[in-house]
Amino acid sequence: MLNIRELTLRYGPKEIFNNISTIIHPRDRIALVGANGSGKSTLLKILIGEAEYDGGHFEKPDYFTIGYLPQDGISAKGRTLYEEVESAFDDVLSLQSKIDEASEEMYNFEDTASEEYFELLDTIGALEQQLEDHEPEKMKSRIERILLGLGFKKEHLNRDVGEYSGGWQMRIALAKLILKNPSLLLLDEPTNHLDIISQHWLENYLRHYQGALCIISHDRAFLDAVTDRTIELKFGALHSYAGNYSFYVTQSADRIAQQRKAYETQQKEITRQKEFINRFRSNQKKASMVQSRIKALDKIEVIKVEREEKKMFFRFPNPPVSSQKVVDLHNIYKSYGDIKVFNDFTLHIDRGDRIAIVGVNGAGKSTLARILAGIEPIQSGVRDVGLNTVIAYFAQQQAEELDPNNSVLAEVENSAQGNPEANPRGALGALLFSGDEALKDIRVLSGGERNRVALAKMLMKPANCIVLDEPTNHLDIKSKEVLQDAIKLFDGTVILVSHDRAFLDPVVNKVLEVRPDGSRLLSCNVSEYIKRIEKEAEENGTKLS
């Protein structure tokens, strides 16, 4: 059990935490939510001692362990994949001493019917399960099961970890972390580097995790599947809800609605009392009543209505009319040196198609998006663009490719050249860059702010086919929903590379599965696609999770 008491933190004039308190219990599954900049990642770093705070303190037993997965910045080298992940078991010997310590504390409990006593029993059980799982005959199979679940191949177990890219390095770190089985897992955007299949595996794994979880994620479907408690950070305050993200959305709206209703009722009563006071202020017979009501008004604690966070507004320009055929690919061959990505690949895209491109990492999803957008060369085959097809492309790295020396406004104005109807200021204002915010240099922006600038650039020229490669990276859930609404209202063709099924499901009508050995186009959304491949795996005698 981790007890957070009266935590305070300020960054200059901005209040991040204002005496926030909460308790994390041994089996909690917590979604930590809030707008970008609300302090979510900072709170996780404080809990592991990597960030400072102004006041408050924490209480936890010595046997209570915490494991932390940051968003990025992890790398390893010098060992094979298997050796690196096996190092997660280096502290196995300390487990028995933790069990002994917790058992001694349990025997000293006077109230064996208390919640704390049963939580301690759960903790001891989890520690004993960890010790049992660390038996040598089980270690190898557990390591392989988790690595395969996260998308690694068995033949790569002896590969040097230094050869893996940043996204795969994060998967290695995640594998080590869940093998350690800490009392509390702190996961900051754990699905960022996972494809849909690996994410599905992780969901099922975390559902059965024996310890507590605290997860930051902008993937609503993932949070709904894994968590059963939601902690919201908002304007320095902490609000706790006894349910998953969808439950929190409903309850939070109800709480604010009740708050507004109570405020309005109170204001009416205050107005009524003031009218009485003003009417009878000079009436000697009612002087005592007037004074009594004045004193009562002075004692009233005025209800404060919670401020609403700013919400961006996003709409794509009306698309020019296109032909029925948007883009056709015929017998495409694409390789990078000796690495073959596509061989004899064919795809037909019609007007109005809304396609989610899915597949394991490395299958060529982003490469295909660039080929469709016309910016990636091919070795052979034909890319045939329909009459009047105008394509707008959002690259996965586009936010990182902005000119750091430009202001936000200058960056967007450069994209508007040749389109006199474009409104850079208007687009930026809708995306929360109003006034002086639009004059900030790109170099000082956060990841989410850079993404919004990249989206603003897409609004500068009308298109009838939009190709979006991971457009939701760094966007919080509410901003994702705004982008989702814009795609729903867009009267054109949409091609999306994303692993966020809550984002994809309402906006796509087809799923293009890209595999190293081929591809197929299915008429369904992503959730239906997952059910389909689960059924296929079961029929083939294999499992996805």
C-alpha positions as CSV (number, residue, x, y, z in Angstrom):
1,M,0.0,0.0,0.0
2,L,1.3,3.4,-1.0
3,N,0.0,6.5,0.8
4,I,0.5,9.9,-0.8
5,R,-0.1,12.7,1.6
6,E,-0.6,16.5,0.8
7,L,1.7,16.6,-2.2
8,T,2.5,20.1,-3.4
9,L,4.5,21.4,-6.4
10,R,4.7,24.6,-8.3
11,Y,6.6,25.6,-11.4
12,G,6.8,29.4,-11.1
13,P,3.3,30.7,-11.1
14,K,1.8,27.4,-12.3
15,E,0.4,25.1,-9.6
16,I,0.9,21.5,-10.5
17,F,-0.2,19.8,-7.3
18,N,-2.1,21.6,-4.5
19,N,-2.0,19.3,-1.4
20,I,-3.1,16.2,-3.3
21,S,-3.6,13.0,-1.4
22,T,-4.5,9.4,-2.4
23,I,-3.9,5.8,-1.5
24,I,-2.8,3.1,-3.9
25,H,-3.9,-0.4,-2.8
26,P,-2.2,-3.7,-3.7
27,R,-4.6,-4.7,-6.4
28,D,-5.6,-1.2,-7.8
29,R,-5.7,-0.8,-11.6
30,I,-5.4,2.9,-12.0
31,A,-5.7,5.1,-15.1
32,L,-3.9,8.4,-14.4
33,V,-5.6,11.0,-16.6
34,G,-5.5,14.7,-17.3
35,A,-4.6,17.2,-20.0
36,N,-1.0,17.5,-21.3
37,G,0.9,19.5,-18.7
38,S,-1.3,18.5,-15.8
39,G,1.6,16.7,-14.0
40,K,0.9,13.0,-14.8
41,S,4.4,12.0,-15.8
42,T,5.8,14.3,-13.0
43,L,3.8,12.4,-10.4
44,L,5.2,9.0,-11.5
45,K,8.7,10.4,-11.4
46,I,8.2,11.8,-7.9
47,L,7.0,8.3,-6.8
48,I,10.3,6.7,-7.9
49,G,12.5,9.6,-6.7
50,E,13.4,11.0,-10.1
51,A,11.6,14.4,-9.6
52,E,11.5,16.8,-6.7
53,Y,8.4,18.3,-5.0
54,D,7.8,21.2,-2.7
55,G,5.9,19.5,0.1
56,G,4.1,16.4,1.3
57,H,5.3,12.9,1.9
58,F,4.8,9.2,1.0
59,E,4.3,6.1,3.2
60,K,5.0,2.6,2.0
61,P,6.3,-0.6,3.6
62,D,9.9,-1.5,2.8
63,Y,8.8,-4.7,1.0
64,F,6.6,-2.6,-1.4
65,T,8.5,-2.3,-4.7
66,I,7.8,0.0,-7.6
67,G,8.7,-0.5,-11.3
68,Y,8.6,2.3,-13.8
69,L,8.4,2.5,-17.6
70,P,9.1,6.0,-19.0
71,Q,7.8,7.2,-22.4
72,D,11.2,7.0,-23.9
73,G,15.0,7.4,-23.3
74,I,15.8,3.8,-22.5
75,S,18.6,1.9,-24.3
76,A,20.7,-1.2,-23.7
77,K,23.7,-2.8,-25.3
78,G,26.4,-5.3,-24.8
79,R,24.2,-8.4,-24.1
80,T,21.9,-10.7,-26.1
81,L,18.2,-10.1,-26.0
82,Y,17.8,-13.2,-23.7
83,E,20.6,-12.1,-21.4
84,E,19.3,-8.6,-21.1
85,V,15.8,-9.7,-20.1
86,E,17.1,-12.4,-17.9
87,S,18.8,-9.7,-15.8
88,A,15.3,-8.9,-14.5
89,F,15.8,-11.8,-12.1
90,D,18.9,-10.4,-10.5
91,D,17.1,-9.4,-7.3
92,V,15.3,-12.8,-6.8
93,L,17.2,-13.5,-3.6
94,S,15.7,-10.4,-1.9
95,L,12.1,-11.8,-2.3
96,Q,12.4,-14.3,0.6
97,S,13.5,-11.5,3.0
98,K,10.6,-9.4,1.9
99,I,8.2,-12.3,2.5
100,D,9.7,-12.8,6.0
101,E,9.4,-9.1,6.8
102,A,5.7,-8.9,5.6
103,S,4.9,-12.1,7.5
104,E,6.3,-10.7,10.7
105,E,4.2,-7.5,10.3
106,M,1.1,-9.7,9.7
107,Y,1.6,-11.7,12.9
108,N,1.7,-8.4,14.9
109,F,-1.7,-7.3,13.6
110,E,-4.3,-7.0,16.3
111,D,-7.3,-6.5,14.0
112,T,-7.3,-9.5,11.6
113,A,-10.6,-8.4,10.1
114,S,-9.2,-5.0,8.9
115,E,-8.7,-4.0,5.3
116,E,-5.0,-3.5,5.9
117,Y,-4.6,-7.0,7.2
118,F,-6.2,-8.5,4.1
119,E,-4.1,-6.2,1.9
120,L,-1.0,-7.5,3.6
121,L,-2.1,-11.1,2.9
122,D,-2.5,-10.2,-0.8
123,T,1.0,-8.7,-0.8
124,I,2.5,-11.8,0.8
125,G,0.7,-14.0,-1.7
126,A,2.0,-11.9,-4.6
127,L,5.6,-12.1,-3.3
128,E,5.3,-15.9,-2.9
129,Q,3.9,-16.2,-6.4
130,Q,6.9,-14.2,-7.7
131,L,9.3,-16.4,-5.8
132,E,7.6,-19.5,-7.3
133,D,7.7,-18.0,-10.8
134,H,11.4,-17.5,-10.5
135,E,12.1,-21.2,-10.3
136,P,14.9,-22.0,-12.8
137,E,12.7,-24.4,-14.8
138,K,10.1,-21.7,-15.3
139,M,12.3,-18.7,-16.0
140,K,13.2,-19.6,-19.6
141,S,9.6,-20.3,-20.6
142,R,8.4,-17.0,-18.9
143,I,11.1,-15.0,-20.7
144,E,10.2,-16.5,-24.0
145,R,6.5,-16.1,-23.5
146,I,6.7,-12.4,-22.6
147,L,9.2,-11.6,-25.4
148,L,7.0,-13.4,-28.0
149,G,3.9,-11.7,-26.7
150,L,5.6,-8.3,-27.2
151,G,6.4,-9.1,-30.8
152,F,10.0,-10.5,-30.6
153,K,10.9,-13.7,-32.6
154,K,12.4,-16.8,-31.0
155,E,15.3,-16.7,-33.5
156,H,16.3,-13.2,-32.2
157,L,16.9,-14.3,-28.6
158,N,20.7,-14.3,-29.2
159,R,20.7,-10.9,-31.1
160,D,22.6,-8.0,-29.4
161,V,20.2,-5.6,-27.9
162,G,22.3,-2.7,-29.1
163,E,20.9,-3.5,-32.6
164,Y,17.4,-2.6,-31.7
165,S,15.8,0.8,-32.3
166,G,14.2,3.0,-29.7
167,G,10.7,1.5,-30.0
168,W,12.1,-2.1,-29.6
169,Q,14.3,-0.9,-26.7
170,M,11.1,0.2,-24.9
171,R,9.6,-3.3,-25.4
172,I,12.8,-4.8,-23.9
173,A,12.5,-2.5,-20.9
174,L,8.8,-3.4,-20.6
175,A,9.6,-7.2,-20.7
176,K,12.1,-6.8,-17.9
177,L,9.7,-4.8,-15.9
178,I,6.8,-7.2,-15.9
179,L,9.1,-10.1,-15.3
180,K,10.3,-8.4,-12.1
181,N,6.6,-8.3,-10.8
182,P,7.0,-5.2,-8.7
183,S,4.2,-4.4,-6.1
184,L,3.3,-1.4,-8.2
185,L,3.8,-1.0,-12.0
186,L,4.0,2.6,-13.2
187,L,3.6,2.7,-17.0
188,D,3.9,5.9,-18.9
189,E,2.3,5.4,-22.4
190,P,3.2,1.7,-22.6
191,T,1.4,1.2,-25.9
192,N,3.2,3.9,-27.8
193,H,5.7,1.4,-29.4
194,L,3.3,-1.6,-29.7
195,D,1.4,-2.8,-32.7
196,I,-2.2,-3.8,-32.3
197,I,-1.4,-7.5,-31.7
198,S,1.2,-6.8,-29.1
199,Q,-1.0,-4.3,-27.4
200,H,-3.8,-6.9,-27.2
201,W,-1.4,-9.4,-25.6
202,L,-0.3,-6.7,-23.0
203,E,-3.9,-5.9,-22.2
204,N,-4.6,-9.6,-21.3
205,Y,-1.4,-9.9,-19.4
206,L,-2.1,-6.8,-17.2
207,R,-5.6,-7.9,-16.5
208,H,-4.1,-10.9,-14.6
209,Y,-1.2,-9.0,-13.0
210,Q,-0.9,-9.8,-9.3
211,G,0.3,-6.3,-8.2
212,A,-1.1,-2.8,-8.6
213,L,-1.0,-0.8,-11.8
214,C,-0.9,2.9,-12.5
215,I,-1.1,3.7,-16.2
216,I,-0.8,6.9,-18.2
217,S,-2.2,6.3,-21.7
218,H,-4.0,8.3,-24.3
219,D,-5.5,5.0,-25.6
220,R,-9.1,5.0,-24.3
221,A,-9.8,1.4,-25.3
222,F,-6.6,0.2,-23.5
223,L,-7.5,2.0,-20.3
224,D,-11.1,0.7,-20.4
225,A,-9.8,-2.9,-20.8
226,V,-7.2,-2.8,-18.1
227,T,-8.2,-0.3,-15.4
228,D,-11.0,-0.1,-12.8
229,R,-10.1,3.1,-11.1
230,T,-9.4,6.6,-12.5
231,I,-7.4,9.4,-11.0
232,E,-7.7,12.7,-12.7
233,L,-5.2,15.6,-12.3
234,K,-6.8,18.9,-13.1
235,F,-5.7,22.5,-12.3
236,G,-3.6,21.2,-9.3
237,A,-6.4,19.0,-7.8
238,L,-6.8,15.3,-7.7
239,H,-10.1,13.6,-8.2
240,S,-10.6,9.8,-7.8
241,Y,-13.3,7.8,-9.6
242,A,-14.2,4.1,-8.9
243,G,-14.3,2.9,-12.5
244,N,-12.5,2.8,-15.8
245,Y,-12.0,5.7,-18.2
246,S,-15.5,5.6,-19.7
247,F,-17.0,5.5,-16.2
248,Y,-14.8,8.5,-15.3
249,V,-16.0,10.5,-18.3
250,T,-19.7,10.0,-17.3
251,Q,-19.2,10.6,-13.6
252,S,-16.9,13.6,-14.1
253,A,-19.5,15.3,-16.3
254,D,-22.2,14.5,-13.7
255,R,-20.1,15.9,-10.9
256,I,-19.5,19.2,-12.8
257,A,-23.2,19.4,-13.7
258,Q,-24.2,19.0,-10.1
259,Q,-21.6,21.6,-9.1
260,R,-23.0,24.1,-11.6
261,K,-26.6,23.3,-10.4
262,A,-25.6,23.9,-6.8
263,Y,-23.8,27.1,-7.8
264,E,-26.9,28.4,-9.6
265,T,-29.2,27.5,-6.7
266,Q,-26.8,29.2,-4.3
267,Q,-26.6,32.3,-6.4
268,K,-30.4,32.5,-6.6
269,E,-30.6,32.3,-2.8
270,I,-27.9,35.0,-2.4
271,T,-29.8,37.3,-4.8
272,R,-33.0,36.7,-2.9
273,Q,-31.4,37.5,0.5
274,K,-29.7,40.6,-1.0
275,E,-33.1,41.8,-2.4
276,F,-34.6,41.4,1.1
277,I,-31.8,43.3,2.7
278,N,-32.0,46.2,0.2
279,R,-35.8,46.4,0.5
280,F,-35.9,46.5,4.3
281,R,-32.6,48.1,5.1
282,S,-34.3,51.3,6.3
283,N,-37.2,49.5,8.0
284,Q,-36.6,49.8,11.8
285,K,-39.1,47.0,12.5
286,K,-37.1,44.5,10.5
287,A,-33.6,45.8,11.4
288,S,-32.7,42.6,13.4
289,M,-33.8,40.4,10.5
290,V,-31.7,42.5,8.1
291,Q,-28.7,42.2,10.3
292,S,-29.2,38.5,10.7
293,R,-29.3,38.0,7.0
294,I,-26.2,40.2,6.4
295,K,-24.3,38.0,8.9
296,A,-25.6,34.8,7.2
297,L,-24.4,36.1,3.8
298,D,-21.0,36.9,5.2
299,K,-20.6,33.3,6.4
300,I,-21.7,31.7,3.1
301,E,-18.9,29.8,1.4
302,V,-19.5,30.5,-2.2
303,I,-19.4,27.4,-4.4
304,K,-16.7,27.7,-7.1
305,V,-17.5,26.1,-10.4
306,E,-14.5,24.1,-11.7
307,R,-12.8,25.7,-14.6
308,E,-13.0,23.9,-18.0
309,E,-9.8,23.0,-19.8
310,K,-9.4,24.6,-23.2
311,K,-10.5,22.4,-26.0
312,M,-9.1,22.6,-29.5
313,F,-11.4,22.8,-32.5
314,F,-10.4,21.0,-35.7
315,R,-12.0,20.7,-39.2
316,F,-10.5,19.7,-42.5
317,P,-11.2,22.1,-45.4
318,N,-14.0,21.0,-47.7
319,P,-12.4,18.6,-50.2
320,P,-12.4,19.2,-54.0
321,V,-14.5,16.8,-56.0
322,S,-12.6,13.6,-57.0
323,S,-13.1,10.7,-59.3
324,Q,-14.3,7.2,-58.0
325,K,-10.7,6.0,-58.3
326,V,-8.4,7.6,-55.7
327,V,-5.2,5.6,-55.8
328,D,-4.3,2.2,-57.3
329,L,-1.1,0.3,-56.6
330,H,-0.2,-2.4,-59.1
331,N,2.5,-5.1,-58.5
332,I,4.5,-2.8,-56.3
333,Y,8.0,-4.0,-55.3
334,K,9.8,-2.0,-52.6
335,S,13.0,-2.8,-50.7
336,Y,15.6,-1.1,-48.6
337,G,18.9,-2.8,-49.7
338,D,18.5,-6.5,-49.0
339,I,15.4,-5.9,-46.9
340,K,12.3,-6.6,-49.0
341,V,9.2,-4.7,-47.8
342,F,6.7,-5.3,-50.6
343,N,6.7,-7.8,-53.5
344,D,3.9,-7.8,-56.1
345,F,1.7,-5.7,-53.8
346,T,-1.6,-4.5,-55.2
347,L,-4.2,-2.2,-53.7
348,H,-7.3,-0.4,-55.0
349,I,-8.6,2.6,-53.0
350,D,-12.1,4.1,-54.0
351,R,-13.6,7.5,-53.1
352,G,-15.0,7.4,-49.6
353,D,-12.9,4.5,-48.4
354,R,-11.8,4.8,-44.8
355,I,-9.0,2.4,-44.2
356,A,-7.0,1.5,-41.1
357,I,-3.6,0.1,-42.0
358,V,-2.5,-2.4,-39.3
359,G,0.2,-5.0,-38.8
360,V,3.2,-5.9,-36.7
361,N,6.0,-3.3,-36.4
362,G,8.3,-3.6,-39.3
363,A,5.7,-4.9,-41.7
364,G,5.8,-1.7,-43.8
365,K,2.8,0.3,-42.6
366,S,4.5,3.7,-42.7
367,T,6.3,2.8,-45.9
368,L,3.0,2.0,-47.5
369,A,1.5,5.3,-46.3
370,R,4.4,7.2,-47.9
371,I,4.0,5.2,-51.2
372,L,0.3,6.1,-51.2
373,A,1.2,9.8,-50.6
374,G,3.6,9.7,-53.4
375,I,6.7,10.6,-51.4
376,E,8.4,7.2,-51.2
377,P,10.0,5.8,-54.4
378,I,9.4,2.2,-55.5
379,Q,11.7,-0.1,-57.4
380,S,9.0,-1.5,-59.7
381,G,5.2,-1.5,-60.2
382,V,2.7,1.2,-60.9
383,R,1.2,3.9,-58.6
384,D,-1.9,5.2,-60.5
385,V,-3.6,8.3,-59.1
386,G,-7.2,9.1,-59.9
387,L,-8.4,12.2,-61.8
388,N,-8.5,15.2,-59.5
389,T,-7.1,13.2,-56.5
390,V,-5.4,15.7,-54.1
391,I,-3.5,14.0,-51.2
392,A,-2.6,15.5,-47.9
393,Y,-0.1,13.6,-45.8
394,F,0.7,13.6,-42.1
395,A,4.0,11.8,-41.4
396,Q,4.7,10.0,-38.1
397,Q,7.8,12.2,-37.7
398,Q,6.3,15.3,-39.1
399,A,6.1,17.0,-35.7
400,E,9.8,16.4,-35.3
401,E,10.6,17.8,-38.7
402,L,9.3,21.3,-38.1
403,D,11.9,24.1,-38.4
404,P,13.0,24.9,-34.8
405,N,14.0,28.4,-35.9
406,N,10.5,29.3,-37.1
407,S,7.7,30.7,-35.0
408,V,4.5,28.7,-34.9
409,L,2.8,31.2,-37.2
410,A,5.7,31.4,-39.7
411,E,5.8,27.6,-39.9
412,V,2.1,27.4,-40.8
413,E,2.2,30.5,-43.1
414,N,4.9,28.7,-45.2
415,S,2.5,25.9,-45.8
416,A,-0.3,28.3,-46.9
417,Q,1.7,29.7,-49.8
418,G,-0.3,29.4,-53.0
419,N,-3.6,29.2,-51.3
420,P,-5.1,32.7,-50.8
421,E,-8.1,31.3,-49.0
422,A,-6.0,29.7,-46.2
423,N,-6.3,31.3,-42.7
424,P,-3.2,30.4,-40.7
425,R,-4.2,32.6,-37.7
426,G,-7.7,31.1,-37.6
427,A,-6.4,27.5,-37.8
428,L,-3.8,28.1,-35.1
429,G,-6.4,29.7,-32.8
430,A,-8.7,26.7,-33.3
431,L,-5.7,24.5,-32.2
432,L,-5.1,26.5,-29.1
433,F,-2.3,28.8,-30.4
434,S,-4.1,32.2,-29.9
435,G,-2.4,35.5,-29.5
436,D,1.2,35.3,-28.3
437,E,1.1,31.5,-28.3
438,A,1.3,31.7,-32.1
439,L,4.6,33.6,-31.9
440,K,6.4,31.0,-29.8
441,D,9.4,29.4,-31.4
442,I,9.0,25.8,-32.5
443,R,12.0,24.8,-30.4
444,V,10.3,25.5,-27.1
445,L,7.1,23.5,-27.9
446,S,6.2,20.2,-26.2
447,G,5.5,17.0,-28.3
448,G,1.7,17.6,-28.2
449,E,2.1,21.2,-29.2
450,R,4.3,20.3,-32.2
451,N,1.7,17.7,-33.3
452,R,-0.9,20.5,-33.3
453,V,1.3,22.7,-35.4
454,A,1.7,19.8,-37.9
455,L,-2.0,19.4,-38.0
456,A,-2.5,23.1,-38.6
457,K,-0.2,22.8,-41.6
458,M,-2.5,20.2,-43.1
459,L,-5.4,22.7,-43.0
460,M,-3.7,25.1,-45.3
461,K,-4.5,23.3,-48.5
462,P,-7.8,21.4,-49.3
463,A,-7.4,17.7,-50.1
464,N,-9.9,14.9,-50.9
465,C,-7.6,12.1,-49.6
466,I,-5.9,12.4,-46.3
467,V,-3.1,9.9,-45.3
468,L,-2.4,10.1,-41.6
469,D,0.5,8.1,-40.1
470,E,0.2,7.9,-36.3
471,P,-1.5,11.4,-36.0
472,T,-2.5,10.9,-32.4
473,N,1.0,10.6,-31.0
474,H,1.4,13.1,-28.1
475,L,-2.3,14.1,-28.2
476,D,-4.3,13.7,-25.0
477,I,-7.6,11.7,-25.2
478,K,-9.8,14.8,-25.5
479,S,-7.7,16.2,-28.4
480,K,-7.9,12.8,-30.0
481,E,-11.6,12.9,-29.8
482,V,-11.6,16.3,-31.5
483,L,-9.5,15.0,-34.4
484,Q,-11.7,11.9,-34.5
485,D,-14.8,14.2,-34.9
486,A,-13.0,16.1,-37.7
487,I,-12.3,12.8,-39.6
488,K,-16.0,11.8,-39.2
489,L,-17.1,15.1,-40.8
490,F,-14.5,14.9,-43.6
491,D,-16.3,14.2,-46.9
492,G,-13.3,12.4,-48.5
493,T,-11.1,9.4,-48.4
494,V,-9.1,8.6,-45.3
495,I,-6.1,6.3,-44.8
496,L,-4.9,5.9,-41.2
497,V,-1.9,4.2,-39.7
498,S,-2.6,3.8,-36.0
499,H,-2.8,1.2,-33.2
500,D,-5.4,3.1,-31.2
501,R,-8.6,1.1,-31.8
502,A,-10.8,3.4,-29.8
503,F,-9.7,6.2,-32.2
504,L,-10.0,4.0,-35.3
505,D,-13.3,2.1,-34.8
506,P,-15.7,5.0,-35.3
507,V,-13.9,6.4,-38.4
508,V,-12.9,3.4,-40.5
509,N,-14.9,0.9,-42.6
510,K,-12.0,-1.2,-43.8
511,V,-8.9,-2.8,-42.3
512,L,-5.8,-3.4,-44.4
513,E,-3.7,-6.0,-42.7
514,V,0.0,-5.7,-43.8
515,R,2.2,-8.8,-43.1
516,P,5.7,-9.7,-44.1
517,D,4.2,-12.5,-46.1
518,G,1.4,-10.6,-47.7
519,S,-1.7,-8.5,-47.0
520,R,-5.5,-8.5,-47.1
521,L,-8.2,-5.9,-47.1
522,L,-11.2,-6.6,-44.8
523,S,-14.5,-4.8,-44.5
524,C,-14.7,-4.2,-40.8
525,N,-13.4,-2.0,-38.0
526,V,-10.4,-2.8,-35.9
527,S,-12.2,-4.4,-32.9
528,E,-14.0,-6.7,-35.4
529,Y,-10.6,-7.4,-37.0
530,I,-9.1,-8.5,-33.6
531,K,-12.0,-10.8,-33.0
532,R,-11.5,-12.3,-36.4
533,I,-7.8,-13.0,-36.0
534,E,-8.5,-14.4,-32.5
535,K,-10.9,-16.9,-34.0
536,E,-8.5,-17.8,-36.8
537,A,-5.7,-18.3,-34.2
538,E,-8.0,-20.6,-32.2
539,E,-8.9,-22.6,-35.2
540,N,-5.2,-23.0,-36.0
541,G,-4.4,-24.1,-32.5
542,T,-2.5,-21.0,-31.4
543,K,-3.3,-18.1,-29.1
544,L,-2.8,-14.3,-29.4
545,S,-2.5,-13.9,-25.6
